[in-house]
Amino acid sequence: MTALTRWIRRNLVVIAGLGTLAYLILPNVVVLVFSFNKPNGRFNYEWQRFSTEAWTDPCGVADMCGSLSLSLKLAIWATIGATLLGTMIAFVLARYRFRARSAVNSLIFLPMAMPEVVMAASLATLFLNMGVDFGFWTILIAHIMFCLSFVVTAVKARVMSMDPRLEQAAQDLYASPAQTFVRVTLPIAAPGIAAGALLSFALSFDDFIITNFNAGSTVTFPMFVWGSAQRGTPVQINVIGTAMFAVAVLCVLAGQLAGARRKRS
C-alpha cells in the first residue's frame, strides 16, 4: 500500500465532504462567473467577454426589479406571518396535552411531505371556489401556509429540548409569567425561531410552483426568471442571484461569529 493510498484512506471522509461541498457550490460559481459576461445574443449560456455592465445597471431589464421587490415584500410578510403563527403552534404542541394533539402533529407535517403541485392545485381550487381574485394576497396566504410547517418543526424541536428547571427557577425568584417568558423562555427558543424565520424567507422568495398556480397576473422574481428563459436570459438575473447568495453567506458567517463570541464570553 503506497503512502498516497494510506493518506486517502485516512482522509476519505474529509475528501468526500469537500467534494460534496464543491458540488453544491459549483452552480453558484457558474452564476457568479456569467454575471460578468457580455453575451452577443439574447442567451447568456456561452462565455464571450468580460464586462461589468450588468453590475453597474442591475435594473436595466424591464420589470425585473419590480418583480424582485415584489418577491422580497412577499418573503418578508410571509416570514412574519409564518413565524408568529408557527411559534405559537409549536409552543402549544410542545407544552400542552389535548385530545387532537396527534392529529394536529400529522397535519403540520403534511405540507412538508406533500408534493408542491398538489398543494398548489388545492389552494388554487379553494380560491376559485371562494371567488377570490388571484394576486398578492393569494400568494401571501399560500406562502404562509406552506412555510408554517417548517417554522413549527424548527421551533418545536428547540422548545422540547429546553430545561424546564430554568423556568421553574425564574418562578421561584418571583418572576411573573410574562417576565419568565420574555427573559427566560424566549431567549432560549430564539435560535429555533430564527432558523424557522430564515428558512421561511428562503422558501417564500424561491418558490415557483405554488406561486405560479395562485399568482394570476402577478409576476414574482422566480416567475420572471422562468419567463425570461423562454426569450433569453439577461445577465442581470445572474447579478441578482450572486447578490442573494452573497447575502446568505454573510448571514451564515455573522451567525457563526456571533455564536463563537458568545462561547468565548
Secondary structure as the mmCIF struct_conf table of DSSP 4:
data_model
#
loop_
_struct_conf.conf_type_id
_struct_conf.id
_struct_conf.beg_label_comp_id
_struct_conf.beg_label_asym_id
_struct_conf.beg_label_seq_id
_struct_conf.end_label_comp_id
_struct_conf.end_label_asym_id
_struct_conf.end_label_seq_id
HELX_RH_AL_P HELX_RH_AL_P1 ALA A 3 ARG A 10
TURN_TY1_P TURN_TY1_P1 ASN A 11 ASN A 11
HELX_RH_AL_P HELX_RH_AL_P2 LEU A 12 PHE A 34
TURN_TY1_P TURN_TY1_P2 SER A 35 PHE A 36
STRN STRN1 ASN A 37 ASN A 37
BEND BEND1 ASN A 40 ARG A 42
BEND BEND2 GLU A 46 GLU A 46
STRN STRN2 PHE A 50 PHE A 50
HELX_RH_AL_P HELX_RH_AL_P3 GLU A 53 THR A 56
TURN_TY1_P TURN_TY1_P3 PRO A 58 CYS A 59
BEND BEND3 VAL A 61 VAL A 61
TURN_TY1_P TURN_TY1_P4 ALA A 62 ASP A 63
HELX_RH_AL_P HELX_RH_AL_P4 MET A 64 ARG A 95
TURN_TY1_P TURN_TY1_P5 ARG A 99 ALA A 100
HELX_RH_AL_P HELX_RH_AL_P5 ARG A 101 ALA A 113
BEND BEND4 MET A 114 MET A 114
HELX_RH_AL_P HELX_RH_AL_P6 GLU A 116 MET A 130
TURN_TY1_P TURN_TY1_P6 GLY A 131 GLY A 131
HELX_LH_PP_P HELX_LH_PP_P1 VAL A 132 PHE A 134
BEND BEND5 GLY A 135 GLY A 135
HELX_RH_AL_P HELX_RH_AL_P7 PHE A 136 MET A 160
TURN_TY1_P TURN_TY1_P7 SER A 161 SER A 161
BEND BEND6 MET A 162 MET A 162
HELX_RH_AL_P HELX_RH_AL_P8 PRO A 164 ASP A 172
TURN_TY1_P TURN_TY1_P8 LEU A 173 TYR A 174
HELX_RH_AL_P HELX_RH_AL_P9 PRO A 177 THR A 180
HELX_RH_PI_P HELX_RH_PI_P1 PHE A 181 THR A 185
HELX_RH_AL_P HELX_RH_AL_P10 LEU A 186 ASP A 206
HELX_RH_AL_P HELX_RH_AL_P11 ILE A 209 ASN A 214
TURN_TY1_P TURN_TY1_P9 GLY A 216 SER A 217
HELX_RH_AL_P HELX_RH_AL_P12 PHE A 221 ARG A 231
HELX_RH_AL_P HELX_RH_AL_P13 VAL A 235 ARG A 264
#
